[in-house]
Structures are given as structure tokens and as C-alpha cells.
């Protein structure tokens, strides 16, 4: 018992030391109680100003000497202003409400920042371990550095200037239609998650992705290297343009919902899974400097048009739902494989075909999926090309598949229709909340063999508030399988304008809401940023009570609750 008491006392001691050491060794201290508008300027090199206490600060701080610093305590609501040169340091543990902010100083954020525009100035640096929200733009200027271990959100644009360096170990998000620009010679390393708007990589820029990356439209003259080997590593919900000198190398799967235009550059996928590359629209290759290399299977929902460039299938196959069109002056193969496979359809299947030279396709299996019997008469193929029966590649032909929100019955309906089935065993319905990690909801038996239209349905009786992703996995009798495209379904959580209230009474944390918010993640932090409690919870009847395993020490705590579309943050005091 004595050891336990001593350990608790030691923990309390270090917690207290940590709180007070946040803003220590101060040359001038502004103590806030209620509201304080005291302004102060540094008076010599190495001068440190500390803002401590508890309350709202509305004054101004000026740091114009060498190695000056300001420290903002954890209980401070900072609504003032800071002027700092590039030799200064700003450290924030509290809540900062800024207008448009730009600085080349060294900025360390351990708390919360909200601004109407945030810029890390040229050659400046920002280390973020807390939360930064910009209601407009977020910019890392030329030669500046951003290290993000927390959360950064920008509404209208996120810009990385030339020669800048960004390392993301946390979460970075920009608006769906916002711009995400990476300047020449800039380097972005993503180890966390990034959900961006319209992405533009300039020549010489580099993205090294080890985490998850999603984007709206994607345009590149730079280098994109994906080292995440997951089948859902990259998701682009829009159109893609590759230009000369660009490279896109991926060890994981890539899904693009729109059209892809390759007017130059190299695309190489070493992922050997079934869905190495999914393109919802058309793929157009328009320049002889374009090279596409695939080790896994690809599916193109529209047309594959080649008027320049080359595609090599290193053991993978390509399903072209529309027309395969090749019209080039190339004297050698435009699309080539690793050798025909005797009818297993591991080359290219297409809805229709038009090619100008017989030798533009070599060492491939080919199949007309609209009329397999017509494959041999479609075109005059090279001697190395083998025609095959598409049924081995396409065991099920889908007419359509969709999801629908049913608010009356509080569920999401997943529906699909097939026009023919061959050796089909069953369907699995899968769901994801992030578009990357899917799990099985249930399964539905298939007809097996059918040439008639069959209607199927499945109900998700536990819909996710906000955005959820669904897909159907069709499994053949021999165990082979294929996926439909991902379907996105919004299920309104009816929480527009919802407010969270948080109190602590006799050691119990009480949350209450004025509207139904459903499931989410509850997090409780100490003022020093340490996680005290984290758990997925369901708010029932607008309230939730938490009795921590260990009593909460006296002090200020940060309560965060997040669901799919919303997040709430409150401070609570434990006496």
C-alpha cells in the first residue's frame, strides 16, 4: 500500500511539475483572471513573456529581438495579437482565436488554434500536437517546415510552397472542392491520414505516402510514391491528369472514381491484388512518353483510348467495360502482357474494340465481354494473342447496384441486380466508415447459374450517421471473387445545431445533448495533452455518463466527442 501511495504521489508531482513547467523561466508574466488586456513588448535578446492564470487575454505581444519567446498557458483563451520576427518562438498550450495569421517564427502548438487564415512564413516552422482549424486557407510558405502530430483542417485551400517540407503523423483535411497545391521541390511525407480537395503537384515536388491518402481531382507533374500496401491505400474521388515527367508508383491499391488522362509520365503498380487499379470513368493515354505498368488486375468503367504511350501487364489483367480503342503510329506493341494463358482471360476484356495495327496488342488473352463468340472476328490480332471465353473472368454480370437511406425504418438498403450468373456461390456485403477499411456486414446466397434477371437486397439495420461506404463482394464456387465499385451513402444524423454540455459531479462526467447524436468517440484529455480516457460510445436518450476507473485529480480537463460529421470540445473543471 505504501508503494502505491508513493507512486500516486510521484505521478501527481510530475503532473503538477509538467503543468507549471509549460510556461517557466519567464522574464515577464501576465497573470490572467477573468479578462486581461495588458500588452507587452520584449526589451532584450532572449526575452520571454508568459501568459498564465485562467481567463481571456485580449492584449498584444511584440517579439522583435533575437531569440524572444512567448508562452500561452493551458487555461488561457487568447483573443489578442502577436507580432514576432523569424528569430522568435511562440508556444501555445491554451485556446487561441486568431484572425488571419502569418509568421516565420518557430511556432509550437500543444493546444487549440482557430484562425481565418494561417500561414507558416518563409523559412519558419510549425510543430502541431494539438488542433488547428483555418476557416479559409492554410499555407506553408517556401522553405518552411510543418510537423503535424495532431489535427489540421483548412476550409478553402492548403498550400505547400516550393522547397517546403511537411511531415504528417496525424490528420490533415481540406474541403472537398478546395485546392491542395504542392510547389516545386517541396516534399510531403504522410504517415497519418490526409483527406484533401483538388490536388496539384508541381514539377519536382514529391509525396511519399505511408498512411492513407484521399483527394478530389488529382493533377500531377511531380512524383507520388505510395508505400502503403493496403488494397485501399489511395482513393481519388474525381478526375486525374498525369503530365510529362510525372511519376506515380504504388505498392497498394488505387481507386479513381472519374476519368484519367495521361499525357505523359509513368504509372507503376506493384500491387498484385484483384483491384490494383479501379477507374470509374475513361482512361486516355495521349502521349508516347506515357508508360503504365500493372502487376495486378485493373478495371476501367468506361473506355480505354490509346493514341500514345505504352501499357505493360506484368501478370495482371484489365477489364474495359466500354471500348478498347488504339490508334497510334507505333511500330511496336502498345499493350503487351507476359504471355497468353490458354483461355483464362488474364489479359484484356472489352465491350467493343477498334485497333489500327494488329501488332499493337501482343502476348495477351483478349475477350469481347459483350459477345464472347465474336472475339475471334472483332479484329485481326497478332499471333501471340489468344482469344478466350469471358465467363471465367466475369462469373456475374451486374445490371446495377445501389444504396438507399430508409429513415422510416432506420436502415440503409443495399440493392443489386444481375443479368446472368455462372458458378456464382454467394455475395458478401461490406461496409466502411473511412472508404479504406471494410468489414463484412452479412451475406446473401446467389442463384449459382442463371441467364435471367435476378434482384437481390440486404438491409443495414445499424446505419452510420453521416457518410458510409458500401461494396458487394461476389464469390464464385471455386473461391475466386470480385468487387463492385464502392457506393457512398449519406445517412443524416439530424444533429444540425446540436450542442454538447459537459459537467463533472462527484467524480462522474456527465454529457448531455439537445439532439440525438448517436455513436461516436469520447476522449478526455488533461491540460497537458495526456489522454485520460478514450472509447467509442453510444449516446442514449441524449445523455451519457462516465465513471472513470480512477478518480480524476483536481484541475481542468478537455472533453472531445466526435461522430462522423461533427465534433464537440468542452472544458470541465474537477474540484
PyMOL commands that set and color helices and strands:
alter all, ss='L'
color gray80, all
select helices_A, chain A and resi 2-21+358-360+372-378+390-392
alter helices_A, ss='H'
color red, helices_A
select strands_A, chain A and resi 28-36+40-41+48-57+60-63+69-72+76-78+81-84+89-92+95-97+100-103+106-109+112-115+117-120+125-128+131-134+137-140+145-148+151-154+157-160+165-168+171-174+179-182+187-190+193-195+198-201+206-209+212-215+218-220+223-226+234-236+240-242+247-250+254-256+260-262+265-269+277-279+283-294+298-300+304-313+318-326+335-336+348-355+361-362+365-368+386-387+396-406+411-421+424-432+439-445+454-460+466-476+481-483+487-491+500-505+508-513+519-526+531-538+543-547+555-562+567-574
alter strands_A, ss='S'
color yellow, strands_A
deselect
rebuild
show_as cartoon
